[in-house]
Every structure is written in C-alpha cells, then in structure tokens.
Amino acid sequence: MTGGWLRRRRGGRHPCAGRPPPNLARFVFLDPRARRIYRDWDRIAHDAVGSLRAETARTPGNTDLADLVGELAARSDEFADRWDAHDVECHRSGQQRFHHPAVGDLYLD
C-alpha cells in the first residue's frame, strides 16, 4: 500500500495524476534543472537517447515508447538532433557527477 497515505492526504488523487510518468529522458531534455544537476549533461543526454534508440529496436511495437520519442522530438531540438544521429548505446555503469544546490558537487559510483 505504498503511497496510500499520500493519496488520502491529497484527497484521493495520486500525486502524478494528469502528468506524464517520470522519465529520465524527459527530465534531461525538457527540464532546465537537468543541466544544473548533471555535471556531465552531454554524456547523460547522449546515453539517454542511445538507450531509447536501443529499446525501440528491441520493442518495435511499444506505443508508449514511440509516444515518448515523438514528444521529446517535438519539444526538444537537442533531442531531435541526437535522435537523428542514430547512435545506439547500452546502459553502462560508472561514476555520475551531480550538482546539488544545498551540498554542492556529488560523485556517485
């Protein structure tokens, strides 16, 4: 019953009702805070597009994924340019660098 208390507190509505579900690519390309948070924004953006391209090849009938790609391409020229490059990436592990406004730079493995 995770989140039940929050729905009750908000009058029975789920906090994300009426909004698209959270998504890394959507955040990276559509939220201006992403460039401040990700110290390696360019790499994160490249990897996000590559991962989406690999997943669309793996699941060609996934309409939710196709809708996400369409949304991002329509709303972000940066995404559209990267998508048109046809780069495919598999998720890789490694250090990620973030900037948190209260504590500063974070380096997470």
N, C-alpha and C positions, 0 to 999 in steps of 0.2 A: 504494500500500500504506500509505496514511496510517492511523496508529493501530495498525498491526500489532504494533509493539513493546509498546504498552500492553496489548493483549490477551494477548500472550505473558507479559508481566510479571504479569498478574492471573490467570494460569492458564487462558488461552484465552477468558475471558469478556469481552465488551465492557463498558466501564465503565458504560454506561447500561442494561445488560440488566435486565429486570424493572421498569424505571421508565418512566413516560411520556416521550416525547421532549421536549427543551427547547422552551419556547414562551413568548414574551413575555407574552401574556395570562395564562397560568398563573402565571408569576412575579409579575406585577403584583398579581393578586388573591389568590393563595394563599400567597405567601411574605412574611412580615412584614418582611424586609430591604428589600423594594422601596420601602416608604415612607421608609426612611432613605436609600436610594441616589438615588432620583429626587426632585430638589428640586421639580419640577412634577408630582408624582404624580397630581394630579387631572386634569391635561391628558393625561398619558400614559394613564391609565385610560380617559378619555373616547375618546381616539383608538384605543386597542386595541379597545374594544367597537365603535366605529363601523367600524373596518376589518373586524372579524369579521362584522358585520352585512352590510357590502357584499360580502364574499366569499361568504357563504351565499346571497345573492341571485344572485351570478354563477355559483355552482356548487351548485345546489339538491340534487343527488344525492350530494354529498360526505359520506359517512357518518362519516369521521374528524372532519371539521369539526363535524358535528352532535353527535358524541360529546363533543368538546371543549366546545362550548357547554353541553351538558347537564351535564357535570362541573362547569364553572365556576358555572352557575346553582344547582346543588345544594350546592356547597361555599362559595359566597360570596354573601351577601345584597347586598353592594355591587354585584357583577357583575349579579345578577338584576334589581336596580332599574334599573341603567343599560341592560340589555338590553331591559327592558320599555318604556323611553323611545323606542325605535325610531329613534334617531339614526343616521345613516349618515355616515361620514367617509371621505375618500380620504386616503391617506398624504400627509403634507405634509413638506416639508423645513424646516429652521430650526434654531435653536440648541436643544440639550438641556442641561439642567443636572443634574449628578450630584453626589453626595457620596461620596467615597472615604474610608474610615476612616483611612488612612495619610497621604494627601496633601491632604485637605480637598475643597473645592468645585472642580468642573471644569465649564467651559462649552465645549461642543463644537458646532461648526457642521457 
